[in-house]
């Protein structure tokens, strides 16, 4: 049976080919398991990636016996800039006074030993917390609010997959509950795109957990768009804002609000990365927005920081 260690060792073997660590596209030559170990839920970075890969592999190589370390580094093209792996292995074979077959066997031993070290030091465990499931991040999220007798919020997420086999997404939405307000039992949630099946679980009085089943398993580097619509039972149920507090990595956010009643809002403003409790205060910021002829406003944030609130408020 092929184990996780065997698969990582195979990916290391593939990494040695050609110019090894110094190949121009080394970040994208990492196999999916190595990429997940080294970059986690972040997209592999061209500028910093080679340094990060080097740090992981050099540190692991130091644990090897001297001959295995020398063969492993030769495979990576460290200390020997020959563009061909066979040449580098021949050179290290001469240095160690070992034949080609022995050197190839030593390289396989080294790869497996390094794989064991990487798994032990950078272990990736499945987090049972559904709000923090690994394997993807949000490249862009849009939230479009239509404020009428039954307010509707349409959320669209463009996700990028960082681990192989991602088939479900878990996200949450919250509607702060007032003591004398509606109980939320009549909220309607439906998938609008990119979802085969949508499960909705009420997590608390004011929060819901959405489990979105994708049309197929997605692999590292793939992108996908998922849309969900939430319709409120009445205008009295919502608070006067359309906002995002990113729990997982999110690159960018766009929010829009359209008021079906032109007299709905006398003042509209934006929140540009504030502590979440600020939006509950309902105090206008200095960044005011003016509705257009369709009684709508739009705001865009190209950079989003986890844990801070972005969005549109009104009064």
N, C-alpha and C positions, 0 to 999 in steps of 0.2 A: 504494500500500500504506500502511495506517495504521501509523505508528510509535509507539513508546512516548512520544516527545515530544508527538506529536499527541494521544494519549489523555490525557496529563496536562494539556495545554493545554485540552482539552475539559472536564476536571474543574474547572479553574480558572474557566472560563467559567460553569459551573453554580454555583460558589461565589459569584460576584458577584451572583447574582439576589437579589431581596428586599433584606434588610438587610445582605447581604454578610457581612463578618467579624463583625458584631454581631448576627447572627441567634441566637435563643436556643438553637437546636440545631446550632450550627455544627460541633461536633465530629463529629456524626453525619451531617452533610451532605457531609463529605469523601468523595470517591470512593475506591475501593479502592487505587489507586496512590498517591494523595497520603497516605492513611492509613498505608500501608506505609512510605513515605519518612519520615514524621514521627514515627510511633509504633513502627515496627519490630514486634517480637513482643510488644508491650505493648498491652493493651486501651486504646482512647482514653479519656482521663481528663477528666471533665467539669470538675473544679475547675481543673486546670492546662492543659487542652487549648488553650483560646483563646490563652493567653500563648505556648505553644509554637508554635502555628500562626502567630501574629503575628510571632514572632521569625524564623521561616523565611522568611515572605513579605516582611517589611520588609527583611530583609537582602538577599534576591534582588532586590528592587525597586531598591535603591540602585545596582545595576549598569546600570540602563537609562538611555537618553537622557532628559533632563529632561521632554520632552513625554510620552513613553511612561510614565515613572514617575508623572507626575501623573494620567494616564488610568487606569493600573492601580490606584492608590490610591483614586481616585474609585470605581472598580468595587467595591473592598472596603468602601466607605463610610467611608474615613478622611478626616476633615476635612469631610465632608458627611453629615449624619445623615438625609438623606431616605430613607424606607423603600422607595423605588422606584429600580431601576437606571436606568430611562429618564430619570428626573428628574436623577439625578446626572450622567449622560452629557451631558444637555442643558446643565447648569450648567458642566461643564468645557469643553464646546464653545464656550460664550460666552467663557469665560476665555481659551481658546487661539485664539479667532476661527476656528473650524473647524466645518464642517457636520456633521450627524448621521452621514452615511455615512462621512466621514473619521474621526470619533471611534470608530465601531464597528470600522473597519479598524485603527485604532491600538490598540484594546483587544485585538484578536486577535493583533496583532504582539507586544504586551506579554506576553500570556499564553504565547505560544510561547517568547519569550525567557526568561521566568521559569521555564518548564518545563525549559529547557536548563540553567539555573543549578542548579535543585533536583536534577536527575539527576546533575550533575557533583559537587555538594557532598555529597549524601546518597545516594551510589550504593549500591544494594542488590544484592549479588552472591550467587549461589548458592554456599554453602559446600559443597565436596565431602565434608566430614567428615560421615558419616551420623549421628553422635551429636549434631550441632548443626544439623540441617536446619531452615531457617527456615519460618515460616508457621503456627505453632501453639504454644500453651502448655497446661499442665495446670491446669485449674481445681480439680480435686480428684482425689486418688488414694487408693484403699483397697487394703490388702494383708492378706488373711486367711490365716493359717497354721493348718493342721491337722497336728499332730505325732503321728504314729503309726508303724507299721512302715515305711510309705512316705510320708514327709511330703509334704504338698501345699500349695502357695502359690497363691492365687487373687488376681490383681491386676486392679483395675477402674479405668480412667482416664476422667474426664470432661474432654474437651479443648475448647478454644475456638480457632477458626481466625482467623488475623490476615491472611492473604493469600489471594487467590482461587486456586482450582484445586488445593487440597491433596487428594491421592488416596492417599498412603501416609504412614505414621508409622514412624519408626525409634526403638527404645528398646533398652536393654540390661538384662541382669540378671547378677549375679555370685554365685558360690558359692566362697568362698575355699578353695583346694585344699591339703590337707595332703600332705606328701611321701609318706606311706605310705597315703593314702586312696584311695577308688575314683576311676577316671579320668573319670567323668561321661558315658560313652558311652550309658548307659541312661536318661538324663534324658528325660522325656516332656513336650513342650510342645504345647498345643492352644489354639485360640481358643474362647472361650466366648460371646462376643457382639460385635457391631459390626464383624466382620472378614469379608471375602469370602475372603481367602487369607492364610496366615501362612507366611513364610519364616524359618527358624531357621538361623543360621550361627554356628559356634563360632569366636569371635574370638581366644580364648587358652585356656590351660588352665583358667582359672576364670571366663571371661566369654563370654556369648552375645549376639549381635545379633539382635533381632527386627525384621522388616520386615512391618508390618501393612498389607494392602491394603484400603482402605475400600470400602464398597458403591457409592460414587459420588464424584466430586470435590466438595469442600465449599468454600464461599466465605466471605469475610470476615464475621465476626460469628456464623457458625453454630456450633453445639455438637454434640458427638457422644460417645457412650460406647463404649469398647472394653474387652473383658475377655480375659485370657489366664490359663491355668492351667499351672503347672509342677509336675510330680510327680517327686520324687527317688527314686533306686533303693533307698535304705535310710536309716535314721535315722543311720547312721554317716557319711553323706555331708554332712550339714548342720552348720553352726555354730549355737550356741545363741542365735540372735537373729532377729527379723523386723524389718528396718530399711530405711530409705530414705536415700540421699544424692542430692539433686536435682541433676541436671546442667543442666536447662533450668528456666525459670521455672515454679514450682509454687506455687499459692496455699495449699492445705491438704492434710493427710494424716491418714488414719485407719489404725491397725494393730490387728489382733486375733490372738490365739493361743489355740487350743483344744488341750488335751492329752488324747489318748485314754486315756492311762495316768495316773491321778490322782497317781501317785508320780513322774511324769516330772520335775517341777520343785519344789524345796523353797523356792526364792527367785525372785521375778519382779520386775522393775523396768523403768523407762522411761528412754530417752535423749531429752533435750529440747534438741536442737541442739548437738551436740558435734563436735569434730574426728573424722573417720572412724576414725583408728587407735584411738580410745578404745574402740569397740565390740569390737575384736579382743582387748583386754585381759581382757574377761570379768569385770570387777570391778563389783559391784552399785553403783548410785547410791543417793542418799538418797530417791529417788522410788519407793518400793516399791508393787507392785500385788498385790491379793488375788484369786485366781481365784474365780469364782462357783460355783454348784451344778453347772454343766456343765463345770467345770474350764477355764473360759475367762476371758481378760482382754481389755480393750479400752482403747485410748488414742487421743486425738484431738489434733491440732495445727492450730489455725485459721490459723496463719501459719508458712510454711516459708521458710527462707533457703537459697539455692543454696550447695552445697559443704559443708553441715553435715549430720550424721547424726541422724535421728529414728527411734525405734522401741522395741521391747520386747526385753529380754534375760532370760535365765533360767539357773539353775544347780541 
